[in-house]
Amino acid sequence: MNVSTSVSAIIPARNEEETITLAVESLALQPEIAEIIVINDQSTDGTAVVLARLAEHFSVLRLLESQELPDEWVGKNYALSLGAAEARSEWLLFTDADAEHLPESTGGALADAAATGADLVSYSPEQLTPTWWERALIPFVYSRLARHFSYAEVNDPESPAAAANGQYLMIRRQVYEHVGGHAAVAGEVLEDVAIARRVKDAGFRIYFSGGAGRVRVRMYRSFRAMWQGWTKNIYPLIGGTAQAATRELLRVVPWIPLAFFLLTPLRTWLGALGILLLAGRHAEYAASLRRNRFPVSYALYYLLGVALYWAVLSASEWRYLRGSVEWKGRKYAVADQSRGHDSKANSP
């Protein structure tokens, strides 16, 4: 295979024994993937055993082991930097251990890069949501993020907007090295957005799009993991300041319909008006679900989604104001943007 058109896939794996097999197998079926580099990031489950078994079947799989995490580094960023240092191809595909790469997805990504002149191609994957708590919160979060990160604006070279999704981030090696790689965003919790901003600020083009037909993921396999993941990410994603969080909750929570419900004992018609207004909110959410390629039937989870979103954003804000977040057994120092740290310059 010509190195100039090949891709090195790089996957960090920390306690991913349940998911890593599908990720590796789906990448190995992509003819453009010259190598799959998996970095076992000090896993304490059976990840190493699963990877050893996979290495016996797939010659393109290369295994690395991360060592003690250096100061000021986020674990994922350090693992990805190790993989990038070993990669041989012109294109680097950073992806997650829970991602399933659909047939011809890598070729499609390279075609998108060629068609748009992009040096960074990223997709927001299809989200698998088999449980009630996933259906309530994840589509709601992505519907809100779509308002903060417009594909059209991100893809417009004249717009300063920049974003990417670390579940699928493919970047030309020369550009990755030019912007400093993961070493330049070592301590960023949302490294994907941070890299995208560095790429765009350096004058390179981004192509960011939905991942239908390209890649799909089930992000979290327990409520606890989902809670921990979004409390780590959502506050900086919506702005990284207490003011931004307040504005977001003012927009999201249906305060007026709820107020009318509370006034029902005074006037019955107020309760009826509250129901009507709430039905309008459901319809608006259903339209947002359709735009973001989620089943419209998930609008039935609207009120539960609002409640979970309010709770997770409030918890995320509290953690950032206290100065630390936790993910996969590690704690990372963070700060909110209003105190002089650009948290938003850090993923869907």
C-alpha positions in Angstrom: 0.0 0.0 0.0 1.2 3.5 -0.8 2.0 5.2 2.5 0.7 8.5 1.1 -2.8 7.1 1.0 -2.7 4.8 4.1 -3.9 5.5 7.6 -2.5 4.5 11.0 -5.4 3.9 13.5 -4.5 4.8 17.1 -6.6 3.6 20.0 -6.1 4.2 23.7 -7.4 1.4 25.8 -7.8 1.6 29.6 -10.0 -1.2 30.9 -11.7 -1.9 27.6 -11.9 -5.7 27.6 -15.6 -5.5 26.6 -15.3 -3.2 23.6 -11.8 -3.4 22.1 -12.4 -6.5 20.0 -15.1 -4.9 17.8 -13.0 -1.8 17.4 -10.0 -3.7 16.2 -11.9 -6.1 14.0 -13.9 -3.3 12.3 -10.7 -1.4 11.6 -8.8 -4.5 10.3 -11.5 -4.8 7.6 -10.7 -1.4 6.2 -8.2 -1.7 3.3 -6.8 1.8 3.9 -5.7 1.0 7.4 -2.0 0.2 7.2 -1.7 -0.5 11.0 -3.7 -0.4 14.2 -1.8 0.8 17.2 -3.4 0.1 20.5 -1.9 1.5 23.7 -2.8 -0.5 26.8 -3.1 2.4 29.3 -2.4 0.5 32.6 -5.5 -1.5 32.4 -6.5 -3.5 35.4 -9.1 -5.8 33.8 -8.6 -8.3 31.0 -7.7 -5.8 28.2 -4.1 -7.1 27.9 -5.3 -10.7 27.5 -7.9 -9.7 24.8 -5.3 -7.6 22.9 -2.8 -10.5 22.9 -5.4 -12.8 21.4 -6.3 -10.2 18.8 -2.6 -9.7 17.9 -2.4 -13.4 17.0 -5.1 -13.0 14.4 -4.4 -9.5 12.9 -0.9 -8.8 11.6 -1.7 -5.1 11.3 -2.2 -4.8 15.1 0.7 -3.3 17.1 0.5 -3.2 20.9 2.1 -0.6 23.1 2.1 -0.2 26.9 1.9 3.1 28.6 4.1 3.7 31.6 3.6 6.0 34.6 1.5 9.0 33.6 3.8 12.2 33.5 2.7 15.2 35.5 0.3 17.6 33.7 -0.8 15.0 31.2 -4.3 13.6 30.8 -4.1 9.8 30.4 -5.8 9.6 27.0 -3.6 12.3 25.6 -0.4 10.6 26.8 -1.5 7.3 25.3 -2.4 8.9 22.0 1.0 10.7 21.9 2.8 7.4 22.3 0.8 5.8 19.5 1.4 8.8 17.2 5.1 8.6 17.8 5.1 5.0 16.5 2.8 5.5 13.6 4.1 5.2 10.0 1.4 6.5 7.7 0.7 10.0 6.4 -2.8 10.1 8.0 -3.4 9.4 11.7 -6.8 8.2 12.8 -7.4 8.7 16.5 -10.4 6.7 17.6 -11.9 5.1 20.8 -12.0 1.5 21.9 -15.8 1.5 21.8 -16.0 2.6 18.2 -17.3 0.3 15.5 -16.0 1.4 12.1 -18.5 0.6 9.3 -17.5 -0.8 5.9 -15.6 1.6 3.7 -15.6 4.3 6.4 -11.9 5.0 6.1 -12.0 5.3 2.3 -15.0 7.6 2.8 -13.0 9.8 5.2 -10.1 10.0 2.8 -12.6 10.9 0.0 -14.1 13.6 2.2 -10.6 15.0 2.9 -9.8 15.1 -0.8 -13.2 16.7 -1.8 -13.0 19.4 0.8 -9.3 20.0 1.0 -9.4 19.2 4.7 -6.4 18.3 6.8 -8.5 17.2 9.7 -11.6 15.0 9.2 -13.8 14.2 12.2 -17.2 12.6 12.6 -19.7 12.6 15.4 -20.6 8.9 15.5 -24.0 7.3 15.5 -24.9 6.7 19.1 -26.2 3.4 20.3 -28.6 3.9 23.2 -30.1 0.6 24.3 -31.1 1.7 27.9 -33.6 4.2 29.1 -31.0 6.4 30.7 -28.9 6.5 27.5 -32.0 7.4 25.5 -32.9 10.1 27.9 -29.6 11.9 28.2 -27.3 11.2 25.2 -29.7 12.5 22.5 -30.5 15.5 24.6 -26.8 16.3 25.1 -26.0 16.0 21.4 -29.1 18.1 20.4 -27.7 20.8 22.7 -24.2 20.5 21.4 -25.4 20.9 17.9 -26.5 24.4 18.8 -23.0 25.2 20.1 -21.0 23.5 17.4 -22.4 24.0 13.9 -20.9 21.8 11.3 -21.3 24.6 8.7 -19.4 27.1 10.8 -16.7 24.6 11.8 -16.2 23.7 8.1 -16.2 27.4 7.0 -12.5 28.5 6.8 -13.6 32.1 7.3 -15.3 31.3 10.6 -13.2 31.0 13.8 -15.4 28.1 15.0 -13.5 24.9 15.5 -14.5 21.5 16.8 -13.9 17.8 16.4 -15.0 14.5 18.0 -12.2 12.4 19.5 -14.2 9.2 18.8 -13.2 9.7 15.2 -10.5 12.3 14.4 -8.3 11.7 11.3 -5.5 14.2 10.7 -2.7 14.5 8.3 0.6 13.7 10.1 2.4 16.8 8.9 -0.4 19.0 10.3 -0.6 17.1 13.5 3.2 17.7 14.0 2.9 21.3 12.9 0.4 22.1 15.7 2.3 20.3 18.3 0.4 17.0 18.5 -1.1 15.9 21.8 1.9 17.3 23.7 0.5 20.7 22.9 -2.8 19.8 24.6 -1.3 17.5 27.2 -3.5 18.7 30.1 -6.7 19.3 28.2 -9.7 17.2 29.2 -11.3 17.9 25.8 -8.3 17.4 23.6 -10.3 16.9 20.4 -11.7 20.5 20.4 -8.3 21.8 21.5 -6.5 20.1 18.6 -9.2 21.3 16.1 -8.7 24.9 17.3 -5.0 24.7 16.9 -5.4 23.3 13.4 -7.8 26.0 12.3 -5.8 28.8 14.0 -2.8 27.5 12.0 -4.7 28.0 8.7 -5.6 24.4 7.9 -9.0 23.2 7.0 -11.4 21.0 9.0 -14.2 18.8 7.8 -16.6 17.9 10.6 -19.8 16.0 10.0 -22.3 13.5 11.3 -21.0 9.9 11.3 -24.0 8.1 9.8 -22.6 5.2 7.7 -19.1 5.8 9.0 -18.8 5.0 12.7 -21.0 4.2 15.6 -20.4 3.8 19.4 -22.1 3.0 22.6 -20.3 5.5 24.8 -21.2 4.2 28.2 -22.2 0.8 29.5 -23.4 1.9 32.9 -25.2 4.9 34.4 -22.2 5.6 36.6 -19.8 5.8 33.6 -22.2 8.0 31.7 -22.6 10.3 34.7 -18.8 10.5 35.2 -18.2 11.0 31.5 -20.6 13.9 31.0 -19.6 15.6 34.3 -16.1 15.6 32.9 -17.1 17.0 29.5 -20.3 19.0 29.5 -19.3 22.2 31.4 -16.4 23.2 29.1 -18.4 22.1 26.0 -21.1 24.6 26.7 -18.8 27.5 27.4 -16.6 26.7 30.5 -18.0 29.5 32.7 -20.7 29.8 35.4 -22.4 32.4 33.3 -22.5 30.1 30.3 -23.9 27.2 32.4 -26.6 29.5 33.8 -27.6 30.7 30.3 -27.8 27.1 29.2 -30.1 26.0 32.0 -32.3 29.1 31.5 -32.8 28.0 27.9 -33.2 24.3 28.5 -35.5 24.0 31.5 -39.2 24.6 30.6 -39.6 27.2 33.4 -42.8 28.8 32.1 -44.8 25.6 31.6 -43.6 24.5 35.0 -44.7 27.8 36.6 -48.1 27.4 35.0 -48.4 23.9 36.5 -47.6 25.3 40.0 -50.4 27.9 39.5 -53.0 25.3 38.6 -54.7 25.4 42.0 -55.4 29.1 41.4 -56.7 28.8 37.9 -57.4 25.5 36.1 -56.8 27.1 32.7 -53.2 27.8 33.7 -52.6 24.1 34.0 -54.1 23.5 30.6 -51.9 26.3 29.2 -48.9 24.7 30.8 -49.7 21.3 29.1 -50.0 23.1 25.8 -46.7 24.8 26.2 -45.0 21.6 27.3 -46.4 19.9 24.2 -44.7 22.6 22.2 -41.4 21.8 23.9 -41.8 18.1 23.1 -42.5 19.0 19.4 -39.4 21.2 19.3 -37.3 18.5 20.8 -38.7 15.9 18.4 -37.6 18.2 15.5 -34.2 18.5 17.0 -33.9 14.7 17.3 -34.8 14.3 13.7 -32.2 16.9 12.6 -29.5 15.1 14.7 -30.5 11.6 13.4 -32.0 10.2 16.6 -35.4 8.4 16.6 -38.2 10.9 17.0 -39.8 8.5 19.5 -37.1 9.6 22.0 -39.1 12.8 22.5 -41.0 10.7 25.0 -38.0 11.0 27.2 -38.0 14.8 27.0 -38.7 15.7 30.7 -36.4 13.0 31.9 -33.7 14.3 29.5 -34.2 17.8 30.9 -33.8 16.6 34.5 -30.7 14.5 33.8 -29.1 17.3 31.7 -29.8 19.8 34.5 -28.3 17.5 37.0 -25.2 16.5 35.0 -24.4 20.1 34.0 -24.8 21.3 37.6 -22.5 18.6 38.8 -20.0 19.3 36.0 -20.0 23.0 36.9 -19.5 22.1 40.6 -16.6 19.9 39.8 -14.9 22.5 37.6 -15.4 25.2 40.2 -13.8 22.9 42.8 -10.9 22.3 40.5 -10.9 18.6 39.5 -12.7 16.0 37.5 -12.4 12.2 37.6 -12.3 9.7 34.7 -11.4 6.0 34.8 -9.8 6.1 38.2 -7.7 9.2 37.6 -8.2 12.8 38.8 -7.3 15.8 36.7 -6.9 19.4 37.8 -9.2 21.7 35.9 -10.4 25.3 36.2 -13.3 27.2 34.7 -12.7 29.8 32.0 -13.9 32.7 34.1 -11.0 32.3 36.4 -8.4 32.7 33.6 -8.2 29.2 32.2 -9.5 28.5 28.7 -11.4 25.4 29.4 -13.4 25.6 26.2 -10.3 25.5 24.2 -10.2 21.9 25.1 -15.4 16.6 22.9 -18.7 15.5 21.4 
